[in-house]
Amino acid sequence: MKDTIDLRALIETIAAETGFSGDIRRNEPMTAHTTFKVGGPADLWVHPVGDCFPVFAAALLRRLRAVGIPLFILGGGANLVAADAGIRGITLDTSGWTGAEAARGGPCRLLVRSGTAVDDAVEAAAERGWGGLEFLAGMPGAIGGAVWMNARCYERQVSDVLIQTEILDYSPSDGSFHRVWVPSAPGEFSYKHSPFQKWDAGNRGPLILAAEFGLEKREVSDIRREMAAHRRDREEKGHYRYPSAGSVFKNSRDFGKPTGQIIDELGLRGYAVGGAQVAPWHGNIIINTGNAHAADIRDLTEQVAEKVRDATGFELEPEIIFVGEWVTTVRIGVGNLRRG
Ligand SMILES: Cc1cc2nc3c(=O)[nH]c(=O)nc-3n(C[C@H](O)[C@H](O)[C@H](O)COP(=O)(O)OP(=O)(O)OC[C@H]3O[C@@H](n4cnc5c(N)ncnc54)[C@H](O)[C@@H]3O)c2cc1C
């Protein structure tokens, strides 16, 4: 059935029914939407802007689920390797659904829409003299992706401050998607893992609409000092020197040392495949030196994992997510391979 569906006509019908405003484009290059700056065309890229987002997204999820068309939910694209062949079906870009405001649930509660840049959320908390999000200062990406990933840095993770998450939840009784707040339950989040990665709510996991963070009153000058220190540290570590997606592989206690150190000790800094290179200054970052294809990044990721396996027996698990249509099967991190 899906082969016969005109995707654009379908989306324009849903758009007309839901007061959509924003952009709809065929064959949108993912190079423009990923921090790695790689990736082929998304068949249909849909970018709702403003208050139409939840109503449009709910109608979209319902229709796509009914007709079996795949959906990919795009945040800031800061943790993705989008395939050179692109992403089939619909790519829903959440970056037009932004904003942060005080939530009603209690003092120092910040409600942030999922498409809001992480740095903007950190600023919104700082402006109010609310501490707790400083650790995320300077981290690329959007809040929806940070919750989905349970992003982590400087010994803290998103779930430390996440009170509840608003999602579009699937109702099997009538096939609709509706807005629901899900309280954060202890034990459901762990290292780089959120419950939303597995939640089988519909087409493919739930769409995160917003997050509510529980913060604490703090001197604005102290908040800003800590934010500046984290941003400076990232600068010094070369995070913004080249296009990348931050750390490539997860750490593991079983290794007894950081994954980057293991890769360093094997002399793999600077090791390259095409335009992808292990950063000459950090073993756990792969950079796009200018003309990398997604396949170069994938091959390099696999080769580094193989070399580590051969030398140490450790199985590295990628943190970066391979999305879209790969011509050959991705050999590692198959759990991370998400077809578009
Ligand atoms: C220079 C650099 C430094 C980095 N440093 C760190 C770091 O210190 N710690 C860290 O944890 N990460 C780091 N990252 C990776 C990245 O910034 C985070 O993982 C970020 O949280 C990803 O968010 P995103 O919005 O870009 O998600 P994307 O990359 O767009 O998507 C990631 C996943 O989340 C899903 N998703 C996104 N939004 C939603 C939504 N609204 N609803 C449902 N699913 C959604 C996507 O479908 C995808 O599966 C770094 C990246 C870069 C480029």
The ligand as a MOL file (V3000), in Angstrom:
LIG
                    3D

  0  0  0     0  0            999 V3000
M  V30 BEGIN CTAB
M  V30 COUNTS 53 58 0 0 0
M  V30 BEGIN ATOM
M  V30 1 C 30.4440 18.5900 19.8410 0
M  V30 2 C 29.4660 17.6370 20.4860 0
M  V30 3 C 29.5620 17.3520 21.8340 0
M  V30 4 C 28.6620 16.4700 22.4440 0
M  V30 5 N 28.7830 16.2200 23.7780 0
M  V30 6 C 27.9080 15.3820 24.3740 0
M  V30 7 C 27.9880 15.1210 25.7740 0
M  V30 8 O 28.8250 15.6620 26.4850 0
M  V30 9 N 27.0880 14.2670 26.3130 0
M  V30 10 C 26.1230 13.6580 25.5650 0
M  V30 11 O 25.3070 12.8950 26.1220 0
M  V30 12 N 26.0170 13.8880 24.2430 0
M  V30 13 C 26.8660 14.7470 23.6210 0
M  V30 14 N 26.7520 14.9880 22.2850 0
M  V30 15 C 25.7130 14.3200 21.5000 0
M  V30 16 C 24.4100 15.1200 21.4180 0
M  V30 17 O 24.6390 16.4790 21.6320 0
M  V30 18 C 23.4100 14.6280 22.4260 0
M  V30 19 O 23.2340 13.2370 22.3570 0
M  V30 20 C 22.0420 15.2950 22.2360 0
M  V30 21 O 21.2700 15.0210 23.3740 0
M  V30 22 C 21.3250 14.7970 21.0000 0
M  V30 23 O 20.1610 15.5780 20.8640 0
M  V30 24 P 19.5760 15.9370 19.4420 0
M  V30 25 O 18.3930 16.8170 19.6760 0
M  V30 26 O 20.6100 16.4600 18.5550 0
M  V30 27 O 19.0630 14.5040 18.9580 0
M  V30 28 P 19.2060 13.8610 17.5020 0
M  V30 29 O 20.6370 13.5780 17.2380 0
M  V30 30 O 18.4410 14.6480 16.5050 0
M  V30 31 O 18.4300 12.4810 17.7490 0
M  V30 32 C 18.9380 11.5280 18.6450 0
M  V30 33 C 17.8270 10.4860 18.8900 0
M  V30 34 O 16.7760 11.1120 19.6330 0
M  V30 35 C 15.5340 10.9620 18.9570 0
M  V30 36 N 14.7590 12.1820 19.1980 0
M  V30 37 C 15.1870 13.4570 19.0600 0
M  V30 38 N 14.1990 14.3090 19.4170 0
M  V30 39 C 13.1270 13.5490 19.7720 0
M  V30 40 C 11.7930 13.8380 20.2030 0
M  V30 41 N 11.3500 15.0860 20.3690 0
M  V30 42 N 10.9690 12.8050 20.4770 0
M  V30 43 C 11.4050 11.5100 20.3220 0
M  V30 44 N 12.6320 11.1780 19.8960 0
M  V30 45 C 13.4830 12.1890 19.6310 0
M  V30 46 C 15.9040 10.8090 17.4820 0
M  V30 47 O 14.8700 10.1330 16.7580 0
M  V30 48 C 17.1790 9.9890 17.5920 0
M  V30 49 O 16.8700 8.6210 17.7430 0
M  V30 50 C 27.6360 15.8730 21.6590 0
M  V30 51 C 27.5300 16.1880 20.3040 0
M  V30 52 C 28.4260 17.0680 19.7230 0
M  V30 53 C 28.2640 17.4160 18.2680 0
M  V30 END ATOM
M  V30 BEGIN BOND
M  V30 1 1 1 2
M  V30 2 1 2 3
M  V30 3 2 2 52
M  V30 4 2 3 4
M  V30 5 1 4 5
M  V30 6 1 4 50
M  V30 7 2 5 6
M  V30 8 1 6 7
M  V30 9 1 6 13
M  V30 10 2 7 8
M  V30 11 1 7 9
M  V30 12 1 9 10
M  V30 13 2 10 11
M  V30 14 1 10 12
M  V30 15 2 12 13
M  V30 16 1 13 14
M  V30 17 1 14 15
M  V30 18 1 14 50
M  V30 19 1 15 16
M  V30 20 1 16 17
M  V30 21 1 16 18
M  V30 22 1 18 19
M  V30 23 1 18 20
M  V30 24 1 20 21
M  V30 25 1 20 22
M  V30 26 1 22 23
M  V30 27 1 23 24
M  V30 28 2 24 25
M  V30 29 1 24 26
M  V30 30 1 24 27
M  V30 31 1 27 28
M  V30 32 2 28 29
M  V30 33 1 28 30
M  V30 34 1 28 31
M  V30 35 1 31 32
M  V30 36 1 32 33
M  V30 37 1 33 34
M  V30 38 1 33 48
M  V30 39 1 34 35
M  V30 40 1 35 36
M  V30 41 1 35 46
M  V30 42 1 36 37
M  V30 43 1 36 45
M  V30 44 2 37 38
M  V30 45 1 38 39
M  V30 46 1 39 40
M  V30 47 2 39 45
M  V30 48 1 40 41
M  V30 49 2 40 42
M  V30 50 1 42 43
M  V30 51 2 43 44
M  V30 52 1 44 45
M  V30 53 1 46 47
M  V30 54 1 46 48
M  V30 55 1 48 49
M  V30 56 2 50 51
M  V30 57 1 51 52
M  V30 58 1 52 53
M  V30 END BOND
M  V30 END CTAB
M  END
